[in-house]
Amino acid sequence: MIFTRGDCSLLILCAFLLAWLRPGLAKAQSAAIAPVRGEITEAGKATPLPGAIVRWLLDDADATAPTTTAVSDAAGRFMLVRPARAASRLVVQALGFRADTLVVPVTGSPYLRVALRGGQELGEVTVTARGPAYSSITPANVQVISASDLTKSACCNLAESFETNASVEVTTSDAVSGAKQIQLLGLDGSYSLLTVDNQPALRGLASPYRLGYLAGPWIENIEIIKGTGSVVNGYEAISGQVNVKLKEPDKTDQLLFNVYGNDLGKFDVNLNASARINQKWSTVLLLHSDHLGNRVDRNGDTFLDLPLVTQFNAFNKWKYLSGTGIVSEVGLGALRETRQGGQLGFRDTGSDAYFQNYGTTQGTTRYTGYAKTSYTWPTRPFQSLGLLLSGTDHDFTSAYTPGYSSSLSASGPRTYDGTQRTGLGTLLFQSVLGNTSHVYRAGLSFLYDDYHEVFRDGYRYSTEIPAETYAREHRNRRELVPGAFAEYTYQNSRNLTVVAGLRADNHNLYGWQVTPRFNLKYDAAKNTVMRVAAGRGFRVANPIADNASLLASARQFVIGNQLRPERAWNMGGSATQYFTLLGHLATFVVDYYHTEFDNQVVADMYTASRVVYIDNLAPNGRSFARSLQGEVQIEPLKGLQVKGAYKYLDVRTTYEGELLPKPLTPTNRAFVNLGYASAFDKWRGDFTVQWYGQRPLAPINSMHMHGSGQEFVLATAPRYALLNAQITRGFKRLDLYAGVENLTNYRQANPIEGAAAPFGPDFDAAMVWGPVYGRLTYMGLRYRIE
């Protein structure tokens, strides 16, 4: 096993922390006092009940003694510290519900599931407060986008789920394919781990279009985790993790039907249907289809503003609850999507069509499946054993009009095809050391990735022999990665939580990889939470898939022969202050994170204007990302929620010996969201403003000055703002909504450079920094049976 100096330093730090905590560990092992945890739901619906109050009912009747209380969070979860004096009964109460009293064992660490029934005196329940979006319990910096937040915008798919969120930016990758990408902490989405139900998903070759593969109505909530997070989920998270929780078979509505249409001619149809077969078995079927067949060119550049798209997507989950500690879940999914973009006159009639008009086509077929089984010891609810298995078969084809060449004649379209077959298995054991103040998780994992990629630029080279052509066009690799991990959590049940994790993976191509991670949460005061995080991430880049947007340009790809894995350290922290303003809960949070790459596969568009060089970071080069964000959430009036945020990003990489900002990443961003809900949510309105500062560009027709002794002049995009609004009318089972995106009809003047001469050397559809199609209006409805 090979350890770098950074690895050794962190190992020494972890050993020091464990030695420092050892006296407390010995003391805790002899103690029986541990916090009580649980979740509160609404009886008959199994929906989380935030804002419920949990308090101890002291065994003696001293009314002057202080009472320990807790409030359930947005997911209905709570943690209640045991008082110093003996107590065995809990009182759980919430507005509009009957209070309940439970008997709790004096020792041990039970996990309580409480279902409150509605009070007889209330015909309806009015939600007077909502749980904070930033968790006060988790050791990591976690922000939750709830199911109600997802209805504040059109939210047809995952890409549109972040429109009322300040932490994640969603950008259009190019003006031809219409694909969306996310940025977290200033880094592209490939550096953030995307998980579905806490299992890695939509990675590798699926990255270019993955945000369109999850329908919005399928999603229960989204957790945004900044920093490297837990070692349990693997080694790939560098900037953070986005965990998408899909609808649960035993907790979701029996029926949800959603239909959406906009003035571009695009429509979406979604159907969720669940059934509780009996007390042990339940299932949910998630169906989605979207279609855009209308050729729209609002800016008059002869190119489609959005590609023609048709998608069919289905997912089925089954859940089994034995009642004796065994929980199993199985899911199967299938997707088929086709895209066609380019000029208005392009038709996919064969290879010659790509030379008559500029055009692109993409086709994706994807199958997924997973199985999760866990066993919890009935007499030891803190101890469990889980087995997680998942598999994916992802296949895609794509074709583009070839880029310009002054010396070669094109023999066919530029094509990029690929298949990825992935299998992942994880065996996880969790238990405690003495009591729940000391929790550990340990396990084994195995990752299988089989990649087959074929990239043809559309030209023949007379000097190449067939073997050289095959080697240049084919990029195949098979990754076999067995690994082991362990994570220790210390919680003193008052104000300190420490999580230290370490995993070691033996990569068949790159040897041993050690991934240490550390998170600390300290409650400095009753409503003040401080967090510190540090860790390392590792990933194997897919140079073409990670830069697929550049295929829609005349740029030629030059890819290095000896690409190494990407490795980076991420360090940072946050401070969260909860307070009361005008009688309502408010939150202020500020966070800062620094990501420093040991190696990065860099796509250089600065050095040569019509070539993109993809290679390792230069030996003496640097690549880093700094992110500073402040956000406040208040409720100045009953029913009115206000969120405001500012973010500063400093993302730079060394290109040909010069440290320059990363193209298309804005330095400054501001965000404001106003949301109003009337009594019983009959009327809801949302208004969002997103402001973007200047961002650097790398235009294809610019004169680059590296090595010439002349000053390098950096092109920048202008500042602009986007305004979105939506209004919803709610009935008993039906919601009708209408909205407008980009209210001021702001557009990028030339989203496609060289659109008038698409076969020339200056064609580039990848320098997109603003809206392409202008104002968008939409309408939709949601019908549900609970």
N, C-alpha and C positions, 0 to 999 in steps of 0.2 A: 504494500500500500504506500502511495506517495503522497506526502502532505506538503503543501506550500507553507511559506512563512506565515501567511494570513490564517491558514487553517490551524497551525500550531498555536498561534496567538489566541484564537477564539477557544480552542480546546482548553488552554490554560485558564482562560477567563471562566469557562463553564466549570472547570474543576474547582477554581477558587470560590465560585458562587455556591457550589454544592457543599464545599467545606464550611463555608460561612453559615449555610442553612442547617448544617447537621445537628447542632445543639437543639434548634427548634424542632427538627424532625424527631429526635429522640424524645423530646418532651411531648410532642403531639402523639407519638405512638403509645404513650402511657395514659393519654387523656381520652375521654370518651365524647367530649363536646365537639360537635360538628354542625355546620349550617344545614338548614333544611331547604331543599330545593323543590320546585314543582312547576306546574302549569295550570292555568285557570281557563276554562272554556265555558261556553254557553250551552246548557243542557239541551239535547235534542238536535243541535246543529253542529256541535264539535268545533265551532269557530273560536279563535283566541279571544280572550276578554282582557284588553288592556285597561290599566287604571284601577284595577281592583285592589283593595287594601287588605293586607294580611297582617295580623297582629297576634301576639301571644296573650293568652288569658292566664294570668299568673295563678298558681295553685293556692296562694294565700290571698286574702282579701284586702291587702293594703292598697288602698286607692291612690296613695301618694307615691307609690313606687313608679319609676319610669317604665313605659311600655315600649318594647321593641317592635317596630313595624316595617313593612316593605310594601312596594307598589309594583304590580305586574307591568312588564314592558309591552311593546307593540305586538310581540308574539304570544302574550299571555304568560310568560315565564317570570318566576320570581326566585329570589334567594333571601332567606331570613335567618339572621344570626341568632343563635340561642342566647337567652339572657343568662347572666351569672347565677341567678336564682333558679330553682327547679321550676319547670313548666312543661306541661304535657298536652295542653290544648291550644288549638289555633282557631281564630275567628277570621273568616273570609267574607268580605262584604263588598258590594258594588252598587252604585246607584241604579235603581230599577230592578234589582235582583234580591231574592231572599238570602239573608245571611246564613252561613253554615258554620258549624263548629265541629272540628275534627280532633280526635285523640291521636297524638303523635308519640311514638316510643321515645323514652327519655334518652336512650343511647342509640348509636348508629347514625346513619345518614339517609333517611328515607327520601324517596322521590314521590311527591304527592300529585295526583291528578284530580282536580276539583272541578265539578260541573255545577254551576249555579243556575237555579231556575228563576224565571222572571217573576217579579212580584205581582200579586193579584190586583194591587191598587193602581197599576199602570197599564193602560191599554197599549201604549207604545213607549219605546225607550229612546230618549234624546241623548245623542252623543255630545257631551259638553266639553270634552277634552280628548286630545289624541296623544298617544305615546310619542316620545321624542324619536326622531329618525336616527340619532346617534346613540348607540347602546351604551349604558353605563355599567354593564356587567362584564362584557367580553374583555379579555386582556388585549386583544388586537383592536386597532382603530377600524370599527365596522359601522357603515352607514346602511340603513335598510330602506329600500324603495318598496312600499307596501302595495297591496292589491288596489287600495283606493288611489294611491299615487299614480298607478298605471292607467287609470281612467281619466287622468287630467289632460291627456293628449290622445291623438289618434291611436298610437300604440298598436299598429298592425303587426309589428314584429319586434325583435329584441333591439334593433337599431333605434327604434323610436321610443324605447322605454326610458331613455336617459334625457329626454328633452326638458324635463322639469328638475334636473339634477345638475349640480355645479361641479361635482368631482370628476365626472367622465365627459370627455369631449367626443362627439361623433362627427366624423368628417366624410365627405365624398372622395373616394380614392381617385376617380377619373371621370371625365365627362362623357364617356362612351358606354361603359358597362353599368354605371349607376351604383356600383358597390359601395357599401359603407364600412368604415373602420372606426374603432374606438381608440382613444388615447387615455392613459392613466399615468399620472405623475410626469406628463410630458413625453412618454414613450409609447410607441405603437402598440396595438393590441396584442401582437405576437409575444410581447414581454409580460403580459398579464395572463395568469392561468384562468381559463374559462371552464367552470365546472357546472354540471347539471345534477342537482340533488347531491352535491358534494363529491361527484366523480368526474375526473378529467374528461372533457368532451370537446368536439369541434376544434381540434388542434391539427397541426401539420398542414396538409394540402387543402384542408377545408377552410383555412384562415381567410382567403380573399372574400368569400361571400357568406361567412358563417353567421353574421348577425341577421341574415334573412331566413335562417333555417329554424328559428324558434318563433312561433306565433305569440303575440302579446296576450291573447285570452287564455293561453295555456299556462301562464305564469302566475304563481301565487305571490311570490315576492322575490326581490333581488338583493343580495348582500354584496356591498362593495367593501373589500378589505384592502387597505393600503399597507404596503410593506410586504415582505416575503411570506408572512403567515406561518402556517404549521407545516412540519416536515411530513405529516401523515399523507398529505395530498400530492407528494412528489417533489421533484427538484426544479421544475420548470418556472415557477413563479419568480419573477425578478422585481417587477414594479408593484405587484399585488395580485389579487384574486377577485373575480366576479363570479359569484355563485348564484345560479338561477334555480329556484325551487319551483318545480312544476306542481300542478294541482294534485292533491292527495286523494286516492280513491275513496277513503272513508270519511273525508272531511269536506269535500267540495260540493257544489250544487248538483242536484240530480240532472239538471239540464241548463246549459248556457248556449244561446244562439246569438251570434254577432255577425252583422253585415255592415260593410263600409264601402263608400264610393266617393270619388273626388272628381274635380272638374277636368282632370287630365284623361279621364276614362278608365281609371284603374278601380277595381273592386276587390274586396276581400270577403270571404265567407268562412266563419268558424263555427264549429259545433263541438261542445263538450257534453258527454253523457256519462253519468256514473250510476252505479247500482251497488247497494249493500245486499249481497246475495244471502248472507246469514250473519251471525255474530262474528264469524271468523274470516269470511271471504268478502272482498269488495273489489271493484274494478272501475276504471275510468277510460273512456275512449276519447281521444283528442284528434279532431280533424280540422284541416285547414286547406284552403285553396285561394290563390290570388291570380289575377290576370290583368294585363295591360296590353290591349291590341290596337290602341289608337296611336297613330303616328303624329307626334306633337313637335313642332319647331316654333317656339314663341319668339326666339331671338333672331330668327331669319338667317342662320348660318348654314342652312341646308342639312344640318345634323339633327337627329332625334335628341330632344332634351332628356328623355328617359328611354331606356331600351324596352323593347317588347319582351314581356316576361310572362311565363305561365308556370305555376308551381302547384303540385299536389303533395300534401304532407300528412302523415298519419302516425299516431303514437298510442300505444295501449299499455296500461299499467294494471297489474294485479297485485293485491296485497293480502297477506294471510297473518292473522293474529291468533295464536294458539290459546292465549289466556294462561299459559304456563311458562312464559318466558321466551318463547320462540316467535320471532317476527321475520317474515319473508316477503320479498317483493321482486317481481319480474316485470321487465318492460321490453317492448319490441317496437321499432320504428322504421318507417320507409319514406323516402323522399325522391321526387323527380322534378327537376327544374330545367327549363330551357330559356335562353336569353338571346336576343338579337339586337345589336346596336349599329350605329354608323349613320351614313347618309340616308336621306329620305328615299332615294331610289334604289337602295341596296335590297336585294332579295337573295336568299340562300339557295341558289340553284346549282351550285358546284364551284370548282376552283376558279373558273374564269370570272365569277361574279365579284370576287375580291379585287379584280383589276378594272372592272367597269365602274364601280363605285366603292368608296371606302366602307368596309363593313367588319363587324365582329360577330362571332357566335360562340355560345357556351352551352354545354349540357352537363348536368350532374345527376348521378344516380347514387343514392346513399341508403345503406341499411345499418341499423344499430340494434343492439340487444344488451341487456344486463340482467344480473341476478344478485340480490343481496339477502343474506340470511344472518340473523344475529340471535344469540341466546344470552339471556340475562338470568343470573342465579336468583331464584325466588327468595331465598333467605339473605342474599347479598345483592341488593339492587344496584350497587355501585360497581359490580363486577360483570363484565360481558365479554363475549367472544363473537367476532364477526368475520364473515367471508364475503368479499365483494368481487364479482367477475363481470367483465364487460368486453364487448367486441364490436368492431366497426369495419364495414367494407365501403370505401369511398372511391368512386370512379368519376372522372370528368374528362371532357374534351373541350378544346377551345381553338379558335382560328381567328386570325387578324390579317388585314391587308399588310403586306410586308413593309418594313421600314425602307427608307431611301438608301440607295447605294449608287455612287457615281461610276463604279468600275465593274459591277456585276449585274447580270440580268436575272430577274426573279423567275424561279421555276414553279412557284406555288405560294400559297398563303403562309404566313408565319403561324406555326401551330405549337400549342403547349398542351400536352395530354398527360394524365397521371392516374395512378391507382395507389391507394394506401389501405393496407389491411393491418388493423391494430387489435391486440389482445392485452388486457390488463387484469391482473389478479392481485388482491391484497388480503392478507390474513391479519386481523387486528385483535389484540387482547387489551382490555382495560381493567384496572383494579386500583386499590388504594394501599398505602403503607400506613397501617394503623387506623386512620380515619380519613375522611374526605378532605381534610386539609392538605393531604399529600396524595395526589393522583398521578398515576403513570399510565402511559399507553406505549405499547411495543408491538412490532409486527414485521412481517415479511411481504415483499412485493416482487412482481415480475412484469416487465413491460416487453411486449413484442411489437415491433414496427417494421413493416415491409413496404418500402417505397419503390415505385417504378415511375420515372418521369422521362418524357421525350420532348425535347425542345428543338424545333427546326426553324431557322430564321428565314426560310424561303429561298435561299440561294445555294448554288452549287459552286464548289471550289475545285478547280481543275488540278490543283497541286496535291489534294488530299487522296489518300488511298482509302478503301472502304473501312478498314479498321480504325483509321483516324476519324473518319466521319461518324462512325458508330460511337466512339468514345466521346466525341464532342457533343453529340445529340442526346445521349442516354445518361441519365443520372439515377443510378440504382443503388440502394443500400438497405441492409437489413440490420436492425438494432435488436439485440438481446440484452436486457438489463435486469439482472436479479439485484435485489437490494434489501436492506434491513434498516429499521429506524426505531428510535425510542424518544419519548417525550415525557418530561416530568413537570407537573404543575403543583406549585405551592400556593396555598391560600390561607391567610391567617384569620379568615372569617370577619375581619374588621375593615382593613384598608389596603392590603397588599396582596397582589397576585403576581407570581413569577412563572413563566413558561420557558423552559430550556429544552431544545430538541436537537437531535443529531441523526443524520442518516448517511449511509455509505452505500453506493451503487457501483457495481462492477460492469462498466459498459464494454461490450465486446469490441468496439472500434476505438475507444478513447481511454480505456483503463478505468481505474478506481476514481470515483468522484465523491468527495466528502462535502456534505451540505449542512452546516450548522445554522441554527436560528434561535432567536431569543426575543421574548416579549415581556414587558413589565408594565403593570398597571398599579398606580398608587392613588388612593383617594386622599388627597391633601386636606380636604375639608368635606363637610357633609354633602355639598353639591359641586365639588371640584374634583375632576378626574385628570390625572396626568398619566401619559403613556410614553414608553420608550421601546423602540424596536430596532433590531439589527439582524442581518442574515445574508446568506449567499444564495444565488440562483445559478442554474446551469441549463442550457438548452442547445440542441443541434439545429442550426438554421436551415431553412429551405429557401435558398437564395432567389429562386424565380417566383415561387408562391408568395414569399414575403414582399416581393416588389412587383406583383402582377399588374399593378396599375400602369407601370412604365411600358408594358407591352403595347399600350394604346398610344404609341408615339413613333417617330422615326428614329429614335435612339437605338443604337446597336448595343447588345449585351456582351460584355467581356467579363468572364467569371474566372476567378483564381482557381488553380489546380489543387491547392493544399489548404482548403478551408478548415479552420479549427472550430471547436465548440465555442459558444458564447458564454462567458462567465462574468458575473458582476456582483458587487456588494451593494446592499441597500441599507441605509441607516436613517433614522429619523424619529419623530415623536409628535405628540399632540397634547393639547390642553383643552379640556371641555368644561365649561361652566354652565350649570343649570341654575336658573333664577326665575323669580316671579315678576312679571311686568303687567301692571293693570289687572292684577288678579288672575293671570293666566301663565302657564308654564312657558318658559322661553329657554333657548339654548344658544350659546356662543362657543364656537370651536375654531381653533387655529392649529394648523399642522405644517410641518416642514420635513421634507424627505430629500435625501441625496443618494443618487445611484451612480456608482463608479464602475466602469467596465474594465476588467482585466483584458478581455478580448471581445471584440464585436465584429460581426460580418457587416461591413460598411458598404452601402450603395452610394458611390461618389458620382454626383451629377455636376459638380463644380469644375473638376479638372479639365474635362473636354465637353464641349457643349452638346455634341451629338452622339456621345458614348456614355454609357453608365458602367463604371468599373465596380465590380462586386468582389471584395477581397477582405482579408483580415485587417484589423486595425494595425496601423504602422507600428513597428517595434517601440519607437519613442513617442508615439501618439497618445492622445487622451480622448476619451469619450465619456461624457457625464450628463446627468440631468438633475436639475435642482427645481423643486416644486415648493412654493409657499402659498398656502390658502387660508383665508379667514372667512367664516360663514356665521350668520346670525339668523335664528328662526324665532319669530315672535307672533303673538296673537293680540294685536292692539284692540280689536273689537270682537265681540262674540261672533264666532263663525268665520272670521277673517284671519287667514294665515298669511304671513309675509316671510319670505326667505330672500336673503341677499348675500352675495358672496363676491370675493375678489381673489384672483389667482395670478401669481407671477411665476413664469417658467423661464429657466435658463438651460437650454439644451444645446450642447456643442460637441463637435467631433473634429478631429484633425484630418484635414484633406490636403495631401501633398505638402505636409509640413506646416500648414496654417490652420489654427483653431478657429472654425467658423460655426455659426449657428445652423442647426438642422433645418433644411427647407420645410416650409409649410407649417411650422410650429409657432403659434402666436406667443409673444412674450407676455402680454397682458390680456386678461379676460375678466369681465364682470358679468354678474348674473342677478336678476331680480325676478321673483315669482310671487304673484298675488293669487290666493285661492279663497273663494268664498263659498260657504254652504249654508243654506237657510235651514229652518227647523225641519227635522226629519229628512234632510237631504233632498227636499223636493226640487230645489233649484241649486245648481252648482255652477260656478264660473271660475275660470282660470285665465290669467294673463301673465305671459313670460317675456322678458327682455333679455337677450343675450348679446353682449357687446364684445367684439374681438378687436384687439390692437393690431399693430403692424406685424407682419410675418415675413421672413426671408423667402425669396424665390430663387430658382435656378432655371431660368428660361432657356429653351433649346437654341434660340437665336442670339444669345448674349455672347459677348467677347470675353473669354476667360484669360486671365493674365498670369496664371501660375508659371513661375520659372522665367518670365520675360522681364522681370525687373520693374514692371509697371504696377501701379497701385490697383488692387482688386476692388471693384465697385460692386456692392451688394444690392441687388434689386429687391424691393419690398412691395408687399400688397398693402392697400390702404385700410384704414380702420372702417368698421361698419357695425351696424346693429341689426338684429333680427327680432321681430315682434310676432308672437303667436298668441292666439286667444281661442277659447272654447267655452261653450255654454251647454249645460245638460239639464234636461227636465226629467225628474224621476217619478215613476209611478210605483205601484205595489210590486210588480214583477217586470216592468219595462222601463228602460232608460232610452231617451232620444237625445242625441247630441249632434252639434254642428260646430265647426271651427274653421279658423283661417290660419295658415302658416305664412310667414313673411308678409305681414300686413302692409308694409310700405312698398312691396313689389321691388325690393332691391335685387340687382343681378350683377354678377361679374360680367364686365363688358365683353371679354373674349375668353370664355372658358376653354375653347379649343384654339390654340395658336396654329396659324396656317390652315384654317378651315377652308379657305378658298382654293388651296393647292394641297389636298390631302396626300398626294403621291410625291410631294416635294420634301426637301431636307429639313424644313422648319415645322413640320406637322407635329403637334404635341397636345394630347388631351389629358395629360397627367398633372399639369400645374393648376389644379382647381383649388381655389381658396374661398370661394363664395358661392351663393346660390346660382343655379343654372337656369331654372325654369320660372323663377319669379314667384308671384303670389299663388297660393294653393288653397282652395276651399273644399270642404268635405262635409259629409253627413253620415250618420250611422245610427244603429239601434242595438241595444242589448236586451235580450229577453231571458229571464232565468226562473227556474223552479227550484226552490231551496230543498 
